[in-house]
Amino acid sequence: MRKIVVTEFLSLDGVAEAPDTFITDWDDVVDASIPRAIATQDAVILGRQSYTEWAQFWPSSQIEPFATFINGVAKHVATATPLDRDWANTTVIDGGLVEFVRDLKRQRGGDIGVHGSISVAQALLAADVVDELRLVIAPCVVGQGRRLLDGLPSLRLAPTRSETSPTGYLLVDYRVVR
């Protein structure tokens, strides 16, 4: 069975919203985490807001290897409204998000990534369909903004990898314990 892997950039106080405002000291260790995060993924689930923002930026981006990955990978968008922008390999999820993801997990293929898309990550965590969390935690407290883990039921996590970057980012991977 395929795995659902949520990758998020967070502040120390758990804020996931607008990570470009607090991820400011990108270093080689953080940079090396990107190819590792996407290496096994052949599908991505995005929320409507992330899709709209990313469809404007990534098709013309030269930021590698993520640009090649996200532009070529199968993208499934959770939205109730038609998409206002075309982006290669994109489909709108027909029906409920959780049911769609459970069905996708049963199909053949690689891992399924959730990048950004706070509401999608929260819905899938709450429904107990996420298998792994990969977090990059910035050494700062933002104080306000949407937090990834707010409103979720209790989750047990087992660390599978951790590393501190030279500029103080904590990179932690967890397996969801069932």
Number of C-alpha atoms within 10 A of each C-alpha: 11 16 19 27 27 28 21 22 24 27 24 17 17 21 25 24 21 13 16 9 9 19 17 10 13 13 13 11 16 19 13 10 14 14 13 10 17 21 12 15 21 17 23 21 28 27 21 21 16 17 23 17 10 15 18 13 12 17 15 10 12 11 9 12 13 16 15 14 17 21 19 16 15 18 24 23 24 24 18 12 8 8 15 8 9 11 18 13 13 19 15 18 18 13 11 11 19 18 14 14 19 16 10 17 18 11 11 9 15 16 20 25 24 25 21 24 23 23 17 22 27 20 15 20 24 17 14 15 19 24 20 22 23 22 20 24 23 26 17 15 13 18 12 11 12 14 17 22 17 10 9 12 12 9 12 10 15 12 14 12 11 14 14 14 17 13 15 15 25 20 19 16 22 19 17 18 13 8
